[in-house]
Amino acid sequence: MLRKKTGSFISWLIIVSLCFNFFGLPSVASSNNNYTATYTNTTATALPSTTPSITSTVTATYAPTTTVNSTQTGLTVHFKKPSSWNSAIRIHYWNLNPATVPISGAWPGILMKSDGNDWYSYTIAGAMGSSLIFNDGSGKQTADLSRSVKEGWYYTDNTWYDANPEMPKIPAISASPVPKTYDSSQTVTLSSTNRDDKIYYTLDGSTPTTSSTMYTSPIKVASSLTIKAFGVNSSGQTGNISSFDYVIDLNTDLQAPTITANLPAEHSDSSVTVSFTIKDNKAATTKAYYTEDGTEPTISSKVYVLGNALAGLTGPSILISKTTTLKFLVIDGAGNQTKQSFVYNIGDKGDFREDTIYFVITSRFYDGDPSNNVHAWDDAKARNPDSDPAWRGDFKGLIQKLDYIKALGFSAIWITPVVQNASGYDYHGYHAINFSKVDPRYESAGASYQDLINAAHAKGLKVIQDIVVNHTGNFGEENLYPMFKKDPAKPDTANNLVKTTDKLPSNYDTLTPDQQYQARLDLMKNEGTNKNIYHTEKSLSWESYTVQTGQIAGDCVDLNTENPVVNKYLIDTYNHYIDMGVDAFRVDTVKHVSRYIFNKYYIPAWKTRGGSDFYIFGEVATRYRDVWNSGIPAISTPFYTWKSSKSYPGDGKNDYASNKASVEKEWADNSTTAGQPTSNNAFLNGNTYHKPDYSMKSGMDVIDFPMHWAFKSAHEAFNMRSGDQYYNDATWNVTYVDSHDYAPDQAPENQRFAGTQDTWAENLDLMFTFRGIPAIFYGSEIEFQKGAVIDPGPNAPLSKTGRAYYGDHIEGNLTVQDYGKYTHATGTLAESLNHPLAKHIRQLNLIRRAVPALQKGQYSTENVSGDLAFKRRYTDSDKGIDSFALVTISGNATFTGIPNGTYVDAVTGDSKTVTDGKFTLTCSGKGNARVYVLNGRGGIGETGTYLK
């Protein structure tokens, strides 16, 4: 998620600009199609005739000019004037087709004809197509538009229509539930195309007329009959007659059988024995088939149980001793079918510090199924062409490229939120409308989210699901605060959302998009209507308590996480994903939620459901080269790694009032850095590893934002270790250089890392050998989109940004033997794996996997001379592990007072015997490194451009 740097006026201006885009407010586009993220509210005073510099007060929908075979004699356009514009509406046009048609002349162009109701029209005689701009002659105007259809209406939702969108449509009647055979009485609701259409109907099969019964309320259907109906709109236009046949047969069997387990499908540290009960509504033979390997069952699969299931039919017990997906197909005597899966996760997930993380925006990674590609609502504004819609990558593509990720040496994939979203630019997943549902835009036949999790586990890869508890999008949440839901039968557009509340204004459908947004917000942030589901704070100070109660952006409406109702829903929902086999959560926007709430509700619940080693790490976006966020611990990165040492009013209770009092009190108790806890869990005692004290560990670890913010260079990032004592254990921090939101401070921060390649290599050396868990943003291995602005919102094509589609660089195949080991790579995938940084990352992954000290070791710089040098050790006597490593990066270093013995360089294989407790490591070349391991092995992986 986008975040503002507290205390920085320049960053404040950037956030204000970005928030305009979140709120759906206007941004700037230039007529030469070079788009930027700049916003200005100034007005233009003098503009050239054909390439005006645009200051837009409405956003544009781009439609390229095309050639139309037509005998038309002119191009007629209509424009709906925004309420804030002057009434002298003009049209400025150029780029005519045919080229013999004259342009409109000097800016601001030609006055349009007023047609009433704020509509204006103009006909360009002889034209078949044109580029054009509507304006009011006083600085307010659209961006560049084009039209190549004989007549069109440009409405205030920035969309071209082929007919006046304010005119009522010809009525078409629909009925719910759908006409078919039912085994009980039904209540039928009729609806028409326009809200105020009149509907006339008959129930006896006769043809309805305007003298027939007018529909006013749902129709009770207790026996078989045919409903015939038609509609009349407000203009008197009559629609076709529709016929709906309902058959009520009380003896028919239409209900599918059910299957329930004696144990919930969840995580267990040890083996479990499960059995399943089948029930049906009729006394006939029911059969249940199943598979244990994750494949879809058929009538040829193993039979679990068969017989009369009217009173319930329980099958034999099944011993589950490893993570297993049981899939059932149950068929009753009438042929009704039920398919259901049960995933049992067995055993611990291991220490996540042994892993390294590859982070992808799923929709931008790899397109495995072009048939599910879809444009985000704001794709037109962003100029994303049909060849590159925002929703492009999918689970099927990610499944197909798991071997690529494993070939780089990674053992965990972090994916952006999978939950169903709704906003203008929601391809990233952070604008939820339904937390409990996987967004179907990711899925394909045979490539569900469960299929992805299963495929990853089959390859030994862990799945990290990005989750949000701080906010939803601004269309509500279908289960928590229902306002709208998506209609899967219709195209995914804002206009096709189905309203599920009657609290919105009666004229909501005729409001402008901005007015509709405000109407939604008035409900969501109003104490009288929101049932404490959302916070009602209207302002936000980045350096005060309202940072946890205010709204960070227009598409991020702040959930009231002091409300137990909110917490229960989110816990139950995310527990379901744990049950599916997700191995870890990355929690978005953590500092905008009180630590008290995380420690009381979320962390204990998820650790209980997923096991004590279920890994949770949070994004506490503190954009400072300091461990403290503006000197306020309560919104600082290390703060969330601790339990509280104090008691609060909500302890042992589960009500809103005491939670709110506790949250406010904890904030007040942690307004200064005085008395904040410290820990030596990350530090060696001389050369000795000691058992960490986790008695006050919260259970949530963090992205190391201070280190990330300083990663302009490895030296600057290494200096951030000065704050490590304030984390409960900094060895659990996730470290990265750049991400989907930011690059390091001054790198510059809004671009994908723009430093030199050897700076990248040196940063990676530190990430993979120093404390913490390394994470790489997709494409960094080839310097993908280096220097591109990461996220300008829908103000530039995604192809020009740091979130561009990556799939073109990983076309091809390979054979993977193990992490970082592969053969037979082909295509652009082979080229990417051969990039100097990709080879560098692969070798670092191999070295880190081979040296436990680099994974879980405590560290020290005591008696170490060298700019980027340290020693690390990890000891586990129960497992016979004692790993001690000396590391230097991009330069020589001398270690004194170390244990005597034979040290082997993991990079080169060089071996040195130390007899006097002193060892000087020689290392030359930026990005090179030496990792001498006591009694270790060397020459791991293949040396390359930097490790050599």
N, C-alpha and C positions, 0 to 999 in steps of 0.2 A: 504494500500500500504506500501511497505517496505520503510523505511526511514533511513537516516544516522544521527548519533549524531554529530552535529557540534562541533568542538573543541576537539574531541576525536580521537586520532591516532588509538587506538585499534578498535573503531567502524568504522573508515575509512577503515581499513583492511577488516572488515566484509563486508562492502558495496561493496568493490572492488570484493570480492569473490562472493557475490550475483549477482553483475552486470555481471560477467562472465556467470552465469546461465541465466540471462535475455537475454543476447546477443546471447545465443545459443552456448557459448564457452565451452570448455571441463571442466569436473569436475572429481573427483576421485572416483573410485569404488574398493573395495577390493575383493579378490577372495573367501573369506569365506562368502560373501553376507551380511556382516555387513556394511551398507553404511553410509557415513558421508557427511557433506556439505563442507568439507575441499577442498581447491584448492591449488595445488602447480605446479610450472613450472620447478621444478628440474628434473633431470633424474636419473633413477635407474642404479646402477653400478653392483650390484650383487644380483641375485634373486634366490630363491629356485626353485626346479624343478617343483613342482606341485602347490604351493600356492604363486605365486609371489605377492609382494607389488606393486600395479599398479600406475604408473604415466601416465595418459591417455592423448593423444592428440586428440582422437576422442571419442565421446560418444557411449555407447553400447545399443543395443536392446537385451533384455533378452528373450530367448526362452527356457523353461525347457526341459530337455532331456526326450524323450518319447520312448517307445518301438515300433518298426515298424516291422510288419510281412512282411518280404521281403526275396527274395533269392539273394539280391544284394551281390556282392563280394567285394565291397569297397565303401567308402564314399569320394566323390570328392567335394572339396571346392575351390572356386575362390575368390580372394581378389583384390579390386581396391586400389592401393597405393595412399594415400594422397600426394599432391604435395610436402609437406615439409619433407617427409620421405626419408631415404636412399633407394637405390634400392636392397639391399640384404635382401629381405623380407623372413621372417622365420615363421614357424608355430610351436607352442608349444601345445601339446594336451595330455589329460589324461581322466580318467573316461570313459573308452571305453565300448562300448556295441557291441559284447560280451566282457566280462572282460578278455578273453584270448588274445585279441589283445594287443600287447605291446604299452606302452606309447612312446612319442617322445624322452624321455631321458632328459638330463640336459638342463636347460634354456641356451640360448634362443630358442632351438629347431632346426628344420630341414629347410634347404633352400627350398623355393618354386620355381617352374618353371615359368620363365617369358614367358607370352603368347603375349606380345606386348601391346601397348596402356596403359601401367601401370597396366595391369591385370596379376595376378599370380595365379597358381593353384597347387593343391597337392591332391593326392589320398591316403587315409589311407586304406591300403589293408585289407580286411576282416571285416571292421568296418561297423556297422549299425547306430551308434550314438557316439558322443564324445563331451566333453568340450574342448574348444580350445581358443588360443589367437594368433592373428597376431601381429608381431612386426618387427622392422627393425634392431634388434641386437644392437641398439645404444640408447636405452632408450625410443623410441617411440613405442606405442603399444595400442591395444584395451583393453577394460575391458574383463572380462570373457564372452565368448560366448558359445553357444552350437548349434549343428546341428544334426538332426536325419532323414533328407530326403536325398535320394540317391545323389543328386547333388544340390549345392546352390552357389549363387553369393552374396558376402557381399560388398555392395556399400558404397560410401562416405557419403550417407545420413543415415548411421548406420542401414541399413535394409537388411535382407536376402531376396533374390529373387530366384524364381525357374527357371528363365531364365535370361540370360545376360540383365540387364536393359538398356544397351547402344545399344543393337541391336534393329533395328526398328521392331515394332509389325506388325502383319498381318493387312492390312488396313481394317477398317470397316467404312462405309459411314453413316453419319447422315445428316438430313435436318432440317432447321429451316425457317419458323414456321412448326409445326408438320403437317403432311398430314391429312387433313380432309375437311369438307365442309366449304366454306367461302362465304360471301355475297359481296365481293369486290376483285379486283385484288390483288395478293400477290407477294412479291419479295422473292424468295427462295434462301437461302444460303446453300451450301454444304460444309461439312467439313469431314476430315478423321482422323484416329487415330494418325498418325505422321504428324508433321507440314509440312514436305517437300514431302508428298505423292502426286502423280499425280492422278487426278480424271478424268475419261472419262464417258460421259453420252449421252443418247438419250432422245428425247421428244415425240417420236411417238410410244412408246411401244416396239420397237425392242430391241434386245439384244446388248448392247454396246460392243465394242472391242477397242483395242488401236488405231484403225483408226477412232474412233468416235470423237466427239467434246471434246476437253480437257477443263475442267472447269477453268476459270480465273476470273470470276466475277459473282455476283448474277444473278439469272434467273428470268425474268419477267413472271408471270403466269397470263394471262388475261382471260383464259377460261379453262375448265376442261381438264386435261391431266395427263399422268403418266411419271414421271421422273425415268429412270433406270440408275444406276451408279455403278462403281466399282473403286477401287484404286490400285495403284502400288507403293510399297515403294522403298526406295533407294537401296535395295538389289535385286530388281527385283521381289519380291514376290507379287503375285496378290491376292486380297481379293475377297470375294463373291460379287455377284451382288445384290444390294439393290434396291427395288422398292418403289416409293413414289407416292401415288395417291392423286391428288388435284382436288376437285370439286368446281367450281365457279358458284354459283347460286345467281344471283342478286335479286331474289325475296324471298329468304329464310329469316327467322327472327332468327338471331343468337345473337342479342344484348339483354342483360338482362336489365330490367327496373332500373331506378335510384330513390333514395329517398333522399330528402334534408329537413332539418329542418329550421324553420323560426328564431330559436335562436340557437347559437352554444351550444354544450353540454359542459358546464363548471360550475364553482362554482357560486352560487348566495347566498347572505345573506338572501334573502326572496323568497317567492313563485314565480314561473314563469308560464306563459301560453304558451304552445308550440303547433305548428301544423306542418304537414309534407306534402310535395308535391311529388307526384309520376309522373314520366315521362317515356314514352316508345317510341320506334321508329316506331311502327306500330299501326294502328287504330283497336285495338281489346280490348276485356275486360281484364282489369288487376285488380287483387285482392291483397290487402295488409292486412296481419294478424299481430297481435301484442300481446305481453305480457308485464306486468308491474312488475312482480316479479322476473325477471332475468332468468326465464326458457326459453328454446328454443321454439319458436312458431312453430306451425304446421297448417295444413289446418283445424284443429279442434279448433284453438284459435279464439279469438275475431276478427271480421272483422273491420279493421279501415276505409277502403274506397274501393269502386270498381267502375269500369267504363272505358271509353275510356280515356287513359292517353297520347294520342299523343300530345295534346296541354298542358298537365299538369293537374293534378287532385289533389286538395288540400282537405285534410280530416278535421274533426272537431278539435277544440282546446282541449287540455288536460291540466288540472291544476296540476302542480307538486308542492306539498307543503312539501315534505320530499325527502331525497336522493333516487333517483329512477333510475333503469335501464330499459329503453324501448328497447325491441328487436322486430324487424320487419322481416317478411317473405313476399316478394313481388313476385308474379307470373304473367307473362304476358300470352297472348293468345296462344303463341307457347310453353309455358311451361318453358321458361327461368326464372331463379330464382335469386333473390338478398336477401342476409341476412345482416342486419346491426343493430348495437346497438348504443344507445345514453344514456349516463350516465349524469344525472343532480344532482349535489351535492348542497344541499340546507342547509342553516344555517351555523353558525360558528362552527369551529372545537374545540373550547374551549381552555383553557389555558393548554399548554403542560406540565407545571410543575405539573399538577395533575396526570400525567401518570408516569409509570415506563416502562423501555424498555428491551426487550429480543432480543438479536442480534444473527442471524444465518447466516452461509454460506449455502445458500439454497441447493447447490449440495452436501453438506456433512451432512445434517440434517436428513431427513427421505425419504426413497425410497417408494413412493406410486405407482409407475408404472415402474416395471423393464424393460418393453419393450422399454423405451426411454433412458436406460442406454447406455453410450458410453465412450470409452477411449479418454482422451486427447491425443494429438500427442506425448507428452513426457511421457505417462504412462509407456511405455516399459522401458525407461531410469529410471523412478522412481521405477520400479518393482511393479506397482499396478496390481494385478491379475484381471482376469475376474470377480471374485466375489466381487471386490471392485474397479471399475473404478472411475476415478476422477469425472466424471459426473454421479452421482448416485442419490442423493436426487433431488426432483422436487417439483413443485407447488402442485401436487396432494398429495404428502406426507405432505407438510406443512399444507394444508387444513385439512388433517386427524388428525394432532396433534395440531391444534389451541386450543383445549380444554385442552391439557396438559399445554400449555403456560399460559392459563387463570387460570388453577388450581393453578399454582405457584403464582398467584396474579398479573401478568403483564397485562397491558392494551394497549401496543404498541409493534409491532414487527419491528425490523430493519433488512432488508434483503440486501444482497450484490447486486451489479448492475445486472439488469435484461436484459440489452441490448445485442445484438448479439456480440459475441467475436470471435477473431481469433488469436491464438498464440500457442506455444508449450504446455503451461500449463495455460489454460485460464478458468479453472473451477470456479474461484473466481469472474470473471466478470469485471475485471479492464482493459482489453485489447480490447477495442471496435473496431469493424469493421463497425458497423451500429448502431448508437445511436437511430434511429427511430424505430427499430425492436426489439421485444422481442426475446431472444434466444430460438429457438424451442426445445432445449435440456432440457428446464425446463417444457415444456408444454405437456399435454395429452388431449385426448378427454374429454371434460367436466371439464378441469382443466387448463384453460388459465390464464394469469395474471389477466384479468378482473374477472374471476371466483374467484381467490384468494382474490382480493380486496373485492369483494362482500361478500365472506364467512367470511372474517375477520370482516367486518362492521356488518354483521348479528350477530356476537358474541360480539359486542361492543369493538373490537380491532382496533386500528389505525395501518396504514401501513406506515412505513418510508422507502423510496426508497433511496438507496445509489447511488449517481450520480457522474460523472466525467466531468469536463470541461477543465481540464489541459492538457489532452493528449488522443491520440488514441493508438491502437496497431501499429505495424510497417508494416501492410499490407494496410495502408490507411484507409479511411472511405468511404463507398459505395456512400454516397450522398455528402459529403463535399469535399473529395479528392479521387475520385474513382481510384483504382488501381486493386483491386480484388473484387470478390464477391463469396459467397458460393453457391455451386450447391446443392440444396436440394435433387436432385435425386441420388447423389453419396455419398459414405462414407465421413465422416468429416476428411479429411487429408489435409496436406499442398499441396500435389501434385494435389489434386482435386479442389483447388481454381481456379476460372475462371478469367483470366486476362481481365481487362476492360480498359487497356491503351496500347498504342503502343510506349510509351516512354522508357520502359525497354529495356535492351540490347537484340539484336536478338537471342543471345545464352543463354538467361536467364535460359531456362529449363535444360541446360546441366551444369550450374554452381553448385558449391558446396553450401550447405545451408548457410555457412558464406558469400560466395561471393554474393549469392542472397540477403541476408540481407543488405549487403553494397550497392548493386544496388538499392534496395528500398529506403534506407536511402539517397542515393545521389539525388534521385528525391524529397523526402519529405523535405530535409533540404537545398535545392539549390534555391537561390533567382530567378534563371532563369526559374525554372520549378514548383515551389510550390505555386505561386500566393498568397504569404503571408498567406497561410493556416497554415503553421508550422513556428515556430521560426527556424532560421538558426544557432543559437549559437552552436558551436561544443564542447565547454568545459562547465564545470559547477563548480563554486565555491560556496560552501554551505554558505558562509558568505558575499556574494556580490550580486549585482543586477542580475547576471546571474543565481541565484537560481530560478528566475522567467522567464528566457528565455532559459535555458539549458535543456538538456534531462536527467531525473533522472535515467532512466534505458533503456535497449535495447528494451523492449516491451512497453515503455511509451514515444512516440514521442510527443514533446511539441507543443501543438496547439498555434497559434499566436492569443491570445485573445485580442490583440489590434485591430484586424481586425474586423470591424462591420459585415462582411459576416459570420465569424465564430460565433460571438455572436448571430446573428439573427437565424442561424440554430439551435444552442444549445437551445436558448430560446424557439423557436417554438416546437422543439422536446420534451423538458421536460414539456412544457405546456400541451402537449398531455397526459402525464402521470398524471398531476394534474387533467385534465378533466376526467380521468378514476377513480379518487377518491383517489389518493395517498394523505395522510394527512401531510406528512413532507418530507423534503429532508435532508439527511446527505451528505455533499459535501466533496469529497475526495481531498487530496493534495492541500488544500487551500493556503498554504503559497507560493506555486509555481505560483500563479496568483495574480496580483496586486489588492489591495483593491479598487483602483480607478475603475477598471473594474467591480468588484462585485457591488459596490455602484451605478455605473452609469447604468449598464445594467441588470444584473441577478436578484438582490434582488428586485428592483422595479417591474420588469416584473412578477416574480413568486408571489409576494405579491398581485399584481393586479389580476392575474389569479386565485390564490387560496384563496384569502381573506386576510385581514390584520393579521389574526391569523394563517395563514399558517406558520408552524414552519420550520425554516432552521437552521441547525447547521453544522459547518465545522470542518474538521480535520486540525488543524494547528500544525503540528508535530514538536514541540519544545522540544527536549529531554533534558531538563534542570530542575534542582530544583530551578528555578528562573522564575519569570514572563516574563523576557526579554530573547529573544533568542540571546545569545552572545552579549547582549547590543544593538541589532538592533531592534527598535520597528516595522519597516516595515515588518518583518517576525516573529513577536511575536504573541502569542495567543490572548491577549486582544485587540490588534490593530484592528482586523477585526470586533469587536463589535461596532465600532464608525463610524459615518459619519466624513468627513473631515471638518475642520473649515476654509479651504482656498479654493480659486477659482483656476481653472486650465484651460489651453488652450482648452481642449476638451469639456468644459462645454457648453451645448447647441448645440454641433456639433455632427456629426456622420461620421467621416472619420478617416482613419488609422493614418495619420500623426499627427493630434492633439491628438489622443488617446495615441500614442507612446510618444509624448512630455509630456503629463500629467502624464503618468505612471513613466517616468524617473524623473520628477520633484517631484512627491509625494514621491518617494524613497529618493531622496536627502533631502527633507524636514523632513524626519523621520529617519535619520541615527543615531540619538542619543536619549537618554531617556529624555533629557531636554524638558520641555514644554508639555509633554504628558498629555492628559486630565485625570481627576479623577472623581469619582462618589461616592456618599453615598447611591446609590439605594439599595444596599444589606444590609445596616446596620440600626439597630434600633437607634432611638434617645432616649437613656436611655432605657425605657421599651416601648416606643411608636413607633408604625408603622407610617410611613409617605408615602405620595403618591410619587411614583418614578417619576423622570424627564426623559422622553424618547425622548426629543426633539433632541438629538444628537445620538440616537441609530440607528445603521446601518440597523437593521432588520435581521442580521445574528448573531446567537449565536455560541458557540464553544464547542468542547470537551475540558474539563479542562486538558490539557496535563501536565502542571506543577504538578497538584495534582496526576494525573495518574502516572507520573514518580516517585513520592515520596511515592507511596502506598506500599512500602515494609512493612510498618506498618502504622496503623491508626494514630499514633502520628506524624510520619513524614509527612503524607498527610495533617493532620490538620494544621500543621505549614505553609502550603502553602497559608492559608488564608491571610497571610501578604501582598499578592499582589492583593487582591480582589478589592481595590479601583481603579485599573487600568482597570477593566472591566466596561462596561456600566452598567451591572447588573449581578453579579456572580450567582444570584439565578437561572438564565437560563442556566448555564453551564451543560453540560452532563458529568457525572462522571462515571468512571469505573476503575477496578483494572487491568485486562488484556483483551486482544482482539485478533483478528486474526493476528495482527502484532507484538505486544509487550506485555511483562509484565513490571512491574516497574523496575527501575534502581536497580541493584544489587540483584534482586529477585531470579534468574538472569533474565535479560531483554529478552532473546531469548527463554524462556521456559514458558509454561503455569504455572500460579502462583504456586510456589513450597513451599510456606510458610506452617506452621503448620495449622491444621484445625481451631484452636482457633484464629490464626492470621487472617484467612479468615473471621471468624465470626465477629471479632472486626472491620475489614475493612468494612464489610457489614453494621454493626451498624452505622458507620459514614456516609456511602453513603446514607442510607435511612432516616437519621434524620437530617443531616447537609444540607446546601444550595446546590442546584443543582438537576439534574434529574438523578436518578440511571440507569445504563445500565449494564446488565449481558451478557457475552459471553456464547453461548450455552454450556451446560454441566458443567459450574462452580458450579451448584447446587449439583453436586455429585463429585466434584473435578476430573472431567473427564480429562484424559491424564495429570494429575498433573506431572510437571517436564519434560514433553516431549517438544522437540524443536518445536516451533510453526510453522516455515516455512523455511525448508531447500531447498525449490524449488524442482525440479524433481530429487533429489539426495538421496531420501529415500522413501519407501512406505508411502503413506498418513496415513496408519494405525498406523505407528510409530510416528506420529507427533501430534501437537496440533490441526490440522485440520482433525482429524480422523472422520470416519462416526459414527454418534451418534445413529442411528436408533435402534440398538440392545438393547439400554437401555430404549426405550420407546415403546416397543411392548406391546400391551394390550389396554384396554378400560377404560373409566370412565364416570361418569355423573357429569357435572359441574352445580352448582346452581348460582354461582357468582364468582367474582374475589377472588381467594384464598379459595374457598369453593367448595368441591366436595365430591362425594360418589362413592362406587362400583368400585374402581380402581382395575385392574387386571394386571397380568404379570409383566414383568420387568418395566413397567411404574409405577406400584404401588411401586416397590422397590425403584425406583429413587425418587418418591415423598416422601418416608419415610426416605430418607437420612437426617442426621442431618442438613446439610447446606440447603437442599431443604426446610425442615420444618422451618428453621431459616428465610430463604428468604420469605416464605409464610407469616409468622407472621409479619415480618417487612413491607411487602406490605400491609397487613391488617391494621396495625397501621398507616402507612403513609396515606392511603386512608381515614382514620377516623379523621385525625388531619390536618386541613388546614395550620396550622403554619409550619408543616413539609414539605408541598408541596411548598408554595409560600411565606413563612414568611421571613422577614428580621431577622438578628441575631445580637447578641452582646455577648462579653465575659467580659463586664464591670461588676465589683462587683461579679465576679464568680471565685471561687477557685476550682481547679480540673484540672487534666491533659487533659481530653477529655470531657469538659463540656461547655455548652453554653445555651443561651435562644433565643427563636424565637417567633415572633408574626406576625400574618396576620390579617388585619382589612378591611372589606368591609361593610360599614354602609348601603349601598343600599340593600345588600343581608342579612343584619343582622348577619354578621360573625365577631366575635372577638375571635381569637384563640391564646392563649398564652401558650407556652410549655417550661418546664425546662428539659434539657437533660444531663445525665452523662453516660459515657461508661466505663466499666471495672474498676470502682473505685468510691469513694465517692466524693461529691462536695457540696460546700456551696454557696448559692445565697443570697445576701443581697440587700435591697432596692427594692424588688419586690412588686407587688400589693398584698394586703391582700385578702384572700378568701380561698375557698376549692380547693385543687389540688388533682387530681386522677391519679394514675399511669396507663398508658395505658397497661403496661405489666402485672402487678400483680393485679390491681384493688385496691391497697392500697390507702387510702384517708387521707389527712392531711389538717388541717385548719391553715392557716398562719394569725397571728394577729399583728406581729411586723416587717413585711417586710423581714423576714429571714427564710430560709428553708435549711436544710442539707439533701441531698439525700444520702442514703446508698446503695451501689451497690458493690457486690463482685463477682469475677470470670471473667477471661478474655473472652470477647465476650458477657458478660451480659450488660444490659443497663436499665436505668430508664427514663421514659418519663412522667413526671407529667404535666398534662394539667389543667389549671384553668377552673373550672366548667366543666371538661371533663368527659368521661366515661372510665372505665378501664377493665382489663382482656380481652383485644382484642386478639382473636386467641388462640391457644394452646401453652403454654410454652413448651420449649424443652430442648435440651442439653445446650444451651447458654443463651437464654432469659428465666429467671426463677425467 
